[in-house]
Amino acid sequence: MELLSVLLVSLSLLLGFIIHFLIRVWRQHKKLEMVPSKKPNPIFGHTWLFLGPRN
């Protein structure tokens, strides 16, 4: 019975750490989505080098 309670406590702590880690990753992902990227499109980003800006 004591082994079962130790196992239950360890599993609940592990689950808590996993949930905390997933929340941190999700918040960081949301912050990265809000920041606009300066990287050009890998498919169409090079066309401005040949065409130039249109007036």
mmCIF file as Biopython writes it, N, C-alpha, C and O atoms, coordinates in Angstrom:
data_model
#
loop_
_atom_site.group_PDB
_atom_site.id
_atom_site.type_symbol
_atom_site.label_atom_id
_atom_site.label_alt_id
_atom_site.label_comp_id
_atom_site.label_asym_id
_atom_site.label_entity_id
_atom_site.label_seq_id
_atom_site.pdbx_PDB_ins_code
_atom_site.Cartn_x
_atom_site.Cartn_y
_atom_site.Cartn_z
_atom_site.occupancy
_atom_site.B_iso_or_equiv
_atom_site.auth_seq_id
_atom_site.auth_asym_id
_atom_site.pdbx_PDB_model_num
ATOM 1   N N  . MET A ? 1  ? 0.829  -1.202 0.000   1.0 0.0 1  A 1 
ATOM 2   C CA . MET A ? 1  ? 0.000  0.000  0.000   1.0 0.0 1  A 1 
ATOM 3   C C  . MET A ? 1  ? 0.869  1.261  0.000   1.0 0.0 1  A 1 
ATOM 4   O O  . MET A ? 1  ? 0.534  2.263  -0.631  1.0 0.0 1  A 1 
ATOM 5   N N  . GLU A ? 2  ? 1.974  1.189  0.709   1.0 0.0 2  A 1 
ATOM 6   C CA . GLU A ? 2  ? 2.873  2.340  0.742   1.0 0.0 2  A 1 
ATOM 7   C C  . GLU A ? 2  ? 3.504  2.574  -0.631  1.0 0.0 2  A 1 
ATOM 8   O O  . GLU A ? 2  ? 3.706  3.717  -1.043  1.0 0.0 2  A 1 
ATOM 9   N N  . LEU A ? 3  ? 3.809  1.496  -1.326  1.0 0.0 3  A 1 
ATOM 10  C CA . LEU A ? 3  ? 4.397  1.611  -2.659  1.0 0.0 3  A 1 
ATOM 11  C C  . LEU A ? 3  ? 3.417  2.262  -3.632  1.0 0.0 3  A 1 
ATOM 12  O O  . LEU A ? 3  ? 3.813  3.038  -4.501  1.0 0.0 3  A 1 
ATOM 13  N N  . LEU A ? 4  ? 2.141  1.939  -3.477  1.0 0.0 4  A 1 
ATOM 14  C CA . LEU A ? 4  ? 1.127  2.525  -4.351  1.0 0.0 4  A 1 
ATOM 15  C C  . LEU A ? 4  ? 1.014  4.025  -4.130  1.0 0.0 4  A 1 
ATOM 16  O O  . LEU A ? 4  ? 0.873  4.778  -5.094  1.0 0.0 4  A 1 
ATOM 17  N N  . SER A ? 5  ? 1.072  4.474  -2.883  1.0 0.0 5  A 1 
ATOM 18  C CA . SER A ? 5  ? 0.975  5.909  -2.612  1.0 0.0 5  A 1 
ATOM 19  C C  . SER A ? 5  ? 2.211  6.647  -3.129  1.0 0.0 5  A 1 
ATOM 20  O O  . SER A ? 5  ? 2.093  7.761  -3.638  1.0 0.0 5  A 1 
ATOM 21  N N  . VAL A ? 6  ? 3.389  6.041  -3.005  1.0 0.0 6  A 1 
ATOM 22  C CA . VAL A ? 6  ? 4.608  6.659  -3.538  1.0 0.0 6  A 1 
ATOM 23  C C  . VAL A ? 6  ? 4.522  6.757  -5.056  1.0 0.0 6  A 1 
ATOM 24  O O  . VAL A ? 6  ? 4.909  7.771  -5.636  1.0 0.0 6  A 1 
ATOM 25  N N  . LEU A ? 7  ? 4.025  5.725  -5.690  1.0 0.0 7  A 1 
ATOM 26  C CA . LEU A ? 7  ? 3.867  5.736  -7.142  1.0 0.0 7  A 1 
ATOM 27  C C  . LEU A ? 7  ? 2.867  6.802  -7.579  1.0 0.0 7  A 1 
ATOM 28  O O  . LEU A ? 7  ? 3.085  7.491  -8.575  1.0 0.0 7  A 1 
ATOM 29  N N  . LEU A ? 8  ? 1.778  6.936  -6.838  1.0 0.0 8  A 1 
ATOM 30  C CA . LEU A ? 8  ? 0.766  7.937  -7.171  1.0 0.0 8  A 1 
ATOM 31  C C  . LEU A ? 8  ? 1.318  9.352  -7.028  1.0 0.0 8  A 1 
ATOM 32  O O  . LEU A ? 8  ? 1.057  10.205 -7.877  1.0 0.0 8  A 1 
ATOM 33  N N  . VAL A ? 9  ? 2.074  9.608  -5.971  1.0 0.0 9  A 1 
ATOM 34  C CA . VAL A ? 9  ? 2.660  10.937 -5.771  1.0 0.0 9  A 1 
ATOM 35  C C  . VAL A ? 9  ? 3.672  11.246 -6.868  1.0 0.0 9  A 1 
ATOM 36  O O  . VAL A ? 9  ? 3.692  12.360 -7.391  1.0 0.0 9  A 1 
ATOM 37  N N  . SER A ? 10 ? 4.504  10.285 -7.221  1.0 0.0 10 A 1 
ATOM 38  C CA . SER A ? 10 ? 5.509  10.532 -8.257  1.0 0.0 10 A 1 
ATOM 39  C C  . SER A ? 10 ? 4.857  10.755 -9.623  1.0 0.0 10 A 1 
ATOM 40  O O  . SER A ? 10 ? 5.314  11.595 -10.398 1.0 0.0 10 A 1 
ATOM 41  N N  . LEU A ? 11 ? 3.807  10.015 -9.915  1.0 0.0 11 A 1 
ATOM 42  C CA . LEU A ? 11 ? 3.115  10.223 -11.190 1.0 0.0 11 A 1 
ATOM 43  C C  . LEU A ? 11 ? 2.431  11.584 -11.240 1.0 0.0 11 A 1 
ATOM 44  O O  . LEU A ? 11 ? 2.425  12.236 -12.284 1.0 0.0 11 A 1 
ATOM 45  N N  . SER A ? 12 ? 1.857  12.015 -10.128 1.0 0.0 12 A 1 
ATOM 46  C CA . SER A ? 12 ? 1.201  13.322 -10.126 1.0 0.0 12 A 1 
ATOM 47  C C  . SER A ? 12 ? 2.224  14.444 -10.267 1.0 0.0 12 A 1 
ATOM 48  O O  . SER A ? 12 ? 1.958  15.438 -10.943 1.0 0.0 12 A 1 
ATOM 49  N N  . LEU A ? 13 ? 3.388  14.300 -9.638  1.0 0.0 13 A 1 
ATOM 50  C CA . LEU A ? 13 ? 4.439  15.307 -9.808  1.0 0.0 13 A 1 
ATOM 51  C C  . LEU A ? 13 ? 4.938  15.342 -11.249 1.0 0.0 13 A 1 
ATOM 52  O O  . LEU A ? 13 ? 5.160  16.417 -11.806 1.0 0.0 13 A 1 
ATOM 53  N N  . LEU A ? 14 ? 5.111  14.181 -11.844 1.0 0.0 14 A 1 
ATOM 54  C CA . LEU A ? 14 ? 5.561  14.117 -13.233 1.0 0.0 14 A 1 
ATOM 55  C C  . LEU A ? 14 ? 4.539  14.755 -14.168 1.0 0.0 14 A 1 
ATOM 56  O O  . LEU A ? 14 ? 4.899  15.476 -15.098 1.0 0.0 14 A 1 
ATOM 57  N N  . LEU A ? 15 ? 3.270  14.484 -13.914 1.0 0.0 15 A 1 
ATOM 58  C CA . LEU A ? 15 ? 2.217  15.084 -14.735 1.0 0.0 15 A 1 
ATOM 59  C C  . LEU A ? 15 ? 2.201  16.599 -14.576 1.0 0.0 15 A 1 
ATOM 60  O O  . LEU A ? 15 ? 1.989  17.324 -15.548 1.0 0.0 15 A 1 
ATOM 61  N N  . GLY A ? 16 ? 2.422  17.077 -13.365 1.0 0.0 16 A 1 
ATOM 62  C CA . GLY A ? 16 ? 2.476  18.520 -13.132 1.0 0.0 16 A 1 
ATOM 63  C C  . GLY A ? 16 ? 3.616  19.173 -13.883 1.0 0.0 16 A 1 
ATOM 64  O O  . GLY A ? 16 ? 3.440  20.236 -14.477 1.0 0.0 16 A 1 
ATOM 65  N N  . PHE A ? 17 ? 4.797  18.543 -13.865 1.0 0.0 17 A 1 
ATOM 66  C CA . PHE A ? 17 ? 5.931  19.096 -14.601 1.0 0.0 17 A 1 
ATOM 67  C C  . PHE A ? 17 ? 5.680  19.096 -16.101 1.0 0.0 17 A 1 
ATOM 68  O O  . PHE A ? 17 ? 6.049  20.046 -16.791 1.0 0.0 17 A 1 
ATOM 69  N N  . ILE A ? 18 ? 5.059  18.046 -16.609 1.0 0.0 18 A 1 
ATOM 70  C CA . ILE A ? 18 ? 4.773  17.973 -18.047 1.0 0.0 18 A 1 
ATOM 71  C C  . ILE A ? 18 ? 3.790  19.070 -18.450 1.0 0.0 18 A 1 
ATOM 72  O O  . ILE A ? 18 ? 3.975  19.723 -19.477 1.0 0.0 18 A 1 
ATOM 73  N N  . ILE A ? 19 ? 2.745  19.274 -17.644 1.0 0.0 19 A 1 
ATOM 74  C CA . ILE A ? 19 ? 1.760  20.315 -17.955 1.0 0.0 19 A 1 
ATOM 75  C C  . ILE A ? 19 ? 2.411  21.690 -17.892 1.0 0.0 19 A 1 
ATOM 76  O O  . ILE A ? 19 ? 2.153  22.536 -18.748 1.0 0.0 19 A 1 
ATOM 77  N N  . HIS A ? 20 ? 3.252  21.922 -16.886 1.0 0.0 20 A 1 
ATOM 78  C CA . HIS A ? 20 ? 3.945  23.204 -16.753 1.0 0.0 20 A 1 
ATOM 79  C C  . HIS A ? 20 ? 4.850  23.458 -17.959 1.0 0.0 20 A 1 
ATOM 80  O O  . HIS A ? 20 ? 4.894  24.575 -18.475 1.0 0.0 20 A 1 
ATOM 81  N N  . PHE A ? 21 ? 5.572  22.432 -18.409 1.0 0.0 21 A 1 
ATOM 82  C CA . PHE A ? 21 ? 6.456  22.570 -19.564 1.0 0.0 21 A 1 
ATOM 83  C C  . PHE A ? 21 ? 5.663  22.872 -20.832 1.0 0.0 21 A 1 
ATOM 84  O O  . PHE A ? 21 ? 6.070  23.709 -21.638 1.0 0.0 21 A 1 
ATOM 85  N N  . LEU A ? 22 ? 4.522  22.186 -21.009 1.0 0.0 22 A 1 
ATOM 86  C CA . LEU A ? 22 ? 3.709  22.429 -22.201 1.0 0.0 22 A 1 
ATOM 87  C C  . LEU A ? 22 ? 3.129  23.836 -22.207 1.0 0.0 22 A 1 
ATOM 88  O O  . LEU A ? 22 ? 3.028  24.456 -23.266 1.0 0.0 22 A 1 
ATOM 89  N N  . ILE A ? 23 ? 2.747  24.347 -21.042 1.0 0.0 23 A 1 
ATOM 90  C CA . ILE A ? 23 ? 2.223  25.714 -20.969 1.0 0.0 23 A 1 
ATOM 91  C C  . ILE A ? 23 ? 3.319  26.717 -21.312 1.0 0.0 23 A 1 
ATOM 92  O O  . ILE A ? 23 ? 3.067  27.700 -22.010 1.0 0.0 23 A 1 
ATOM 93  N N  . ARG A ? 24 ? 4.545  26.470 -20.819 1.0 0.0 24 A 1 
ATOM 94  C CA . ARG A ? 24 ? 5.650  27.386 -21.139 1.0 0.0 24 A 1 
ATOM 95  C C  . ARG A ? 24 ? 5.964  27.376 -22.626 1.0 0.0 24 A 1 
ATOM 96  O O  . ARG A ? 24 ? 6.210  28.431 -23.211 1.0 0.0 24 A 1 
ATOM 97  N N  . VAL A ? 25 ? 5.961  26.204 -23.245 1.0 0.0 25 A 1 
ATOM 98  C CA . VAL A ? 25 ? 6.233  26.107 -24.685 1.0 0.0 25 A 1 
ATOM 99  C C  . VAL A ? 25 ? 5.142  26.813 -25.477 1.0 0.0 25 A 1 
ATOM 100 O O  . VAL A ? 25 ? 5.431  27.487 -26.466 1.0 0.0 25 A 1 
ATOM 101 N N  . TRP A ? 26 ? 3.883  26.662 -25.048 1.0 0.0 26 A 1 
ATOM 102 C CA . TRP A ? 26 ? 2.772  27.300 -25.750 1.0 0.0 26 A 1 
ATOM 103 C C  . TRP A ? 26 ? 2.851  28.817 -25.643 1.0 0.0 26 A 1 
ATOM 104 O O  . TRP A ? 26 ? 2.586  29.520 -26.618 1.0 0.0 26 A 1 
ATOM 105 N N  . ARG A ? 27 ? 3.215  29.332 -24.461 1.0 0.0 27 A 1 
ATOM 106 C CA . ARG A ? 27 ? 3.349  30.782 -24.303 1.0 0.0 27 A 1 
ATOM 107 C C  . ARG A ? 27 ? 4.489  31.318 -25.151 1.0 0.0 27 A 1 
ATOM 108 O O  . ARG A ? 27 ? 4.352  32.379 -25.760 1.0 0.0 27 A 1 
ATOM 109 N N  . GLN A ? 28 ? 5.603  30.615 -25.204 1.0 0.0 28 A 1 
ATOM 110 C CA . GLN A ? 28 ? 6.732  31.051 -26.019 1.0 0.0 28 A 1 
ATOM 111 C C  . GLN A ? 28 ? 6.357  31.030 -27.498 1.0 0.0 28 A 1 
ATOM 112 O O  . GLN A ? 28 ? 6.765  31.914 -28.252 1.0 0.0 28 A 1 
ATOM 113 N N  . HIS A ? 29 ? 5.586  30.030 -27.921 1.0 0.0 29 A 1 
ATOM 114 C CA . HIS A ? 29 ? 5.146  29.942 -29.310 1.0 0.0 29 A 1 
ATOM 115 C C  . HIS A ? 29 ? 4.231  31.114 -29.654 1.0 0.0 29 A 1 
ATOM 116 O O  . HIS A ? 29 ? 4.318  31.668 -30.750 1.0 0.0 29 A 1 
ATOM 117 N N  . LYS A ? 30 ? 3.352  31.496 -28.721 1.0 0.0 30 A 1 
ATOM 118 C CA . LYS A ? 30 ? 2.478  32.638 -28.965 1.0 0.0 30 A 1 
ATOM 119 C C  . LYS A ? 30 ? 3.280  33.921 -29.098 1.0 0.0 30 A 1 
ATOM 120 O O  . LYS A ? 30 ? 2.959  34.762 -29.938 1.0 0.0 30 A 1 
ATOM 121 N N  . LYS A ? 31 ? 4.330  34.090 -28.277 1.0 0.0 31 A 1 
ATOM 122 C CA . LYS A ? 31 ? 5.164  35.285 -28.380 1.0 0.0 31 A 1 
ATOM 123 C C  . LYS A ? 31 ? 5.894  35.318 -29.709 1.0 0.0 31 A 1 
ATOM 124 O O  . LYS A ? 31 ? 6.030  36.383 -30.312 1.0 0.0 31 A 1 
ATOM 125 N N  . LEU A ? 32 ? 6.368  34.166 -30.178 1.0 0.0 32 A 1 
ATOM 126 C CA . LEU A ? 32 ? 7.084  34.132 -31.446 1.0 0.0 32 A 1 
ATOM 127 C C  . LEU A ? 32 ? 6.159  34.398 -32.622 1.0 0.0 32 A 1 
ATOM 128 O O  . LEU A ? 32 ? 6.590  34.955 -33.632 1.0 0.0 32 A 1 
ATOM 129 N N  . GLU A ? 33 ? 4.888  34.006 -32.506 1.0 0.0 33 A 1 
ATOM 130 C CA . GLU A ? 33 ? 3.943  34.267 -33.592 1.0 0.0 33 A 1 
ATOM 131 C C  . GLU A ? 33 ? 3.623  35.748 -33.704 1.0 0.0 33 A 1 
ATOM 132 O O  . GLU A ? 33 ? 3.376  36.245 -34.804 1.0 0.0 33 A 1 
ATOM 133 N N  . MET A ? 34 ? 3.624  36.468 -32.573 1.0 0.0 34 A 1 
ATOM 134 C CA . MET A ? 34 ? 3.262  37.883 -32.606 1.0 0.0 34 A 1 
ATOM 135 C C  . MET A ? 34 ? 4.371  38.736 -33.209 1.0 0.0 34 A 1 
ATOM 136 O O  . MET A ? 34 ? 4.088  39.802 -33.756 1.0 0.0 34 A 1 
ATOM 137 N N  . VAL A ? 35 ? 5.629  38.295 -33.124 1.0 0.0 35 A 1 
ATOM 138 C CA . VAL A ? 35 ? 6.743  39.067 -33.665 1.0 0.0 35 A 1 
ATOM 139 C C  . VAL A ? 35 ? 6.794  38.868 -35.175 1.0 0.0 35 A 1 
ATOM 140 O O  . VAL A ? 35 ? 6.910  37.731 -35.633 1.0 0.0 35 A 1 
ATOM 141 N N  . PRO A ? 36 ? 6.711  39.940 -35.962 1.0 0.0 36 A 1 
ATOM 142 C CA . PRO A ? 36 ? 6.772  39.767 -37.419 1.0 0.0 36 A 1 
ATOM 143 C C  . PRO A ? 36 ? 8.178  39.366 -37.857 1.0 0.0 36 A 1 
ATOM 144 O O  . PRO A ? 36 ? 9.175  39.896 -37.368 1.0 0.0 36 A 1 
ATOM 145 N N  . SER A ? 37 ? 8.231  38.446 -38.763 1.0 0.0 37 A 1 
ATOM 146 C CA . SER A ? 37 ? 9.522  37.941 -39.222 1.0 0.0 37 A 1 
ATOM 147 C C  . SER A ? 37 ? 10.015 38.768 -40.405 1.0 0.0 37 A 1 
ATOM 148 O O  . SER A ? 37 ? 9.235  39.138 -41.283 1.0 0.0 37 A 1 
ATOM 149 N N  . LYS A ? 38 ? 11.309 39.052 -40.421 1.0 0.0 38 A 1 
ATOM 150 C CA . LYS A ? 38 ? 11.918 39.798 -41.525 1.0 0.0 38 A 1 
ATOM 151 C C  . LYS A ? 38 ? 12.443 38.856 -42.607 1.0 0.0 38 A 1 
ATOM 152 O O  . LYS A ? 38 ? 12.953 39.302 -43.634 1.0 0.0 38 A 1 
ATOM 153 N N  . LYS A ? 39 ? 12.315 37.563 -42.370 1.0 0.0 39 A 1 
ATOM 154 C CA . LYS A ? 39 ? 12.836 36.588 -43.327 1.0 0.0 39 A 1 
ATOM 155 C C  . LYS A ? 39 ? 11.946 36.565 -44.575 1.0 0.0 39 A 1 
ATOM 156 O O  . LYS A ? 39 ? 10.725 36.488 -44.439 1.0 0.0 39 A 1 
ATOM 157 N N  . PRO A ? 40 ? 12.513 36.629 -45.779 1.0 0.0 40 A 1 
ATOM 158 C CA . PRO A ? 40 ? 11.681 36.599 -46.988 1.0 0.0 40 A 1 
ATOM 159 C C  . PRO A ? 40 ? 11.093 35.214 -47.223 1.0 0.0 40 A 1 
ATOM 160 O O  . PRO A ? 40 ? 11.575 34.207 -46.704 1.0 0.0 40 A 1 
ATOM 161 N N  . ASN A ? 41 ? 10.057 35.204 -48.009 1.0 0.0 41 A 1 
ATOM 162 C CA . ASN A ? 41 ? 9.425  33.948 -48.379 1.0 0.0 41 A 1 
ATOM 163 C C  . ASN A ? 41 ? 10.428 33.112 -49.171 1.0 0.0 41 A 1 
ATOM 164 O O  . ASN A ? 41 ? 11.033 33.625 -50.112 1.0 0.0 41 A 1 
ATOM 165 N N  . PRO A ? 42 ? 10.621 31.845 -48.818 1.0 0.0 42 A 1 
ATOM 166 C CA . PRO A ? 42 ? 11.627 31.055 -49.547 1.0 0.0 42 A 1 
ATOM 167 C C  . PRO A ? 42 ? 11.268 30.793 -50.999 1.0 0.0 42 A 1 
ATOM 168 O O  . PRO A ? 42 ? 12.152 30.480 -51.796 1.0 0.0 42 A 1 
ATOM 169 N N  . ILE A ? 43 ? 9.991  30.911 -51.367 1.0 0.0 43 A 1 
ATOM 170 C CA . ILE A ? 43 ? 9.592  30.656 -52.750 1.0 0.0 43 A 1 
ATOM 171 C C  . ILE A ? 43 ? 9.557  31.958 -53.551 1.0 0.0 43 A 1 
ATOM 172 O O  . ILE A ? 43 ? 10.137 32.041 -54.633 1.0 0.0 43 A 1 
ATOM 173 N N  . PHE A ? 44 ? 8.872  32.980 -53.014 1.0 0.0 44 A 1 
ATOM 174 C CA . PHE A ? 44 ? 8.680  34.220 -53.764 1.0 0.0 44 A 1 
ATOM 175 C C  . PHE A ? 44 ? 9.581  35.349 -53.290 1.0 0.0 44 A 1 
ATOM 176 O O  . PHE A ? 44 ? 9.561  36.432 -53.876 1.0 0.0 44 A 1 
ATOM 177 N N  . GLY A ? 45 ? 10.370 35.125 -52.248 1.0 0.0 45 A 1 
ATOM 178 C CA . GLY A ? 45 ? 11.191 36.205 -51.712 1.0 0.0 45 A 1 
ATOM 179 C C  . GLY A ? 45 ? 12.308 36.632 -52.645 1.0 0.0 45 A 1 
ATOM 180 O O  . GLY A ? 45 ? 12.742 37.783 -52.601 1.0 0.0 45 A 1 
ATOM 181 N N  . HIS A ? 46 ? 12.782 35.722 -53.490 1.0 0.0 46 A 1 
ATOM 182 C CA . HIS A ? 46 ? 13.888 36.057 -54.377 1.0 0.0 46 A 1 
ATOM 183 C C  . HIS A ? 46 ? 13.430 36.828 -55.603 1.0 0.0 46 A 1 
ATOM 184 O O  . HIS A ? 46 ? 14.264 37.382 -56.319 1.0 0.0 46 A 1 
ATOM 185 N N  . THR A ? 47 ? 12.120 36.880 -55.869 1.0 0.0 47 A 1 
ATOM 186 C CA . THR A ? 47 ? 11.657 37.531 -57.101 1.0 0.0 47 A 1 
ATOM 187 C C  . THR A ? 47 ? 11.868 39.032 -57.051 1.0 0.0 47 A 1 
ATOM 188 O O  . THR A ? 47 ? 11.978 39.669 -58.098 1.0 0.0 47 A 1 
ATOM 189 N N  . TRP A ? 48 ? 11.927 39.621 -55.843 1.0 0.0 48 A 1 
ATOM 190 C CA . TRP A ? 48 ? 12.152 41.064 -55.759 1.0 0.0 48 A 1 
ATOM 191 C C  . TRP A ? 48 ? 13.560 41.421 -56.218 1.0 0.0 48 A 1 
ATOM 192 O O  . TRP A ? 48 ? 13.802 42.548 -56.650 1.0 0.0 48 A 1 
ATOM 193 N N  . LEU A ? 49 ? 14.481 40.484 -56.129 1.0 0.0 49 A 1 
ATOM 194 C CA . LEU A ? 49 ? 15.833 40.784 -56.582 1.0 0.0 49 A 1 
ATOM 195 C C  . LEU A ? 49 ? 15.868 40.950 -58.100 1.0 0.0 49 A 1 
ATOM 196 O O  . LEU A ? 49 ? 16.664 41.733 -58.619 1.0 0.0 49 A 1 
ATOM 197 N N  . PHE A ? 50 ? 15.019 40.225 -58.808 1.0 0.0 50 A 1 
ATOM 198 C CA . PHE A ? 50 ? 15.014 40.291 -60.270 1.0 0.0 50 A 1 
ATOM 199 C C  . PHE A ? 50 ? 14.054 41.355 -60.783 1.0 0.0 50 A 1 
ATOM 200 O O  . PHE A ? 50 ? 14.375 42.078 -61.725 1.0 0.0 50 A 1 
ATOM 201 N N  . LEU A ? 51 ? 12.878 41.454 -60.171 1.0 0.0 51 A 1 
ATOM 202 C CA . LEU A ? 51 ? 11.871 42.368 -60.681 1.0 0.0 51 A 1 
ATOM 203 C C  . LEU A ? 51 ? 12.046 43.778 -60.148 1.0 0.0 51 A 1 
ATOM 204 O O  . LEU A ? 51 ? 11.802 44.749 -60.864 1.0 0.0 51 A 1 
ATOM 205 N N  . GLY A ? 52 ? 12.463 43.897 -58.905 1.0 0.0 52 A 1 
ATOM 206 C CA . GLY A ? 52 ? 12.551 45.213 -58.285 1.0 0.0 52 A 1 
ATOM 207 C C  . GLY A ? 52 ? 11.173 45.664 -57.845 1.0 0.0 52 A 1 
ATOM 208 O O  . GLY A ? 52 ? 10.170 45.078 -58.252 1.0 0.0 52 A 1 
ATOM 209 N N  . PRO A ? 53 ? 11.109 46.689 -57.024 1.0 0.0 53 A 1 
ATOM 210 C CA . PRO A ? 53 ? 9.801  47.180 -56.577 1.0 0.0 53 A 1 
ATOM 211 C C  . PRO A ? 53 ? 9.052  47.872 -57.706 1.0 0.0 53 A 1 
ATOM 212 O O  . PRO A ? 53 ? 9.641  48.608 -58.497 1.0 0.0 53 A 1 
ATOM 213 N N  . ARG A ? 54 ? 7.758  47.632 -57.771 1.0 0.0 54 A 1 
ATOM 214 C CA . ARG A ? 54 ? 6.926  48.253 -58.803 1.0 0.0 54 A 1 
ATOM 215 C C  . ARG A ? 54 ? 6.393  49.593 -58.301 1.0 0.0 54 A 1 
ATOM 216 O O  . ARG A ? 54 ? 5.953  49.703 -57.157 1.0 0.0 54 A 1 
ATOM 217 N N  . ASN A ? 55 ? 6.435  50.612 -59.166 1.0 0.0 55 A 1 
ATOM 218 C CA . ASN A ? 55 ? 5.894  51.931 -58.799 1.0 0.0 55 A 1 
ATOM 219 C C  . ASN A ? 55 ? 4.546  52.139 -59.439 1.0 0.0 55 A 1 
ATOM 220 O O  . ASN A ? 55 ? 3.929  53.188 -59.250 1.0 0.0 55 A 1 
#
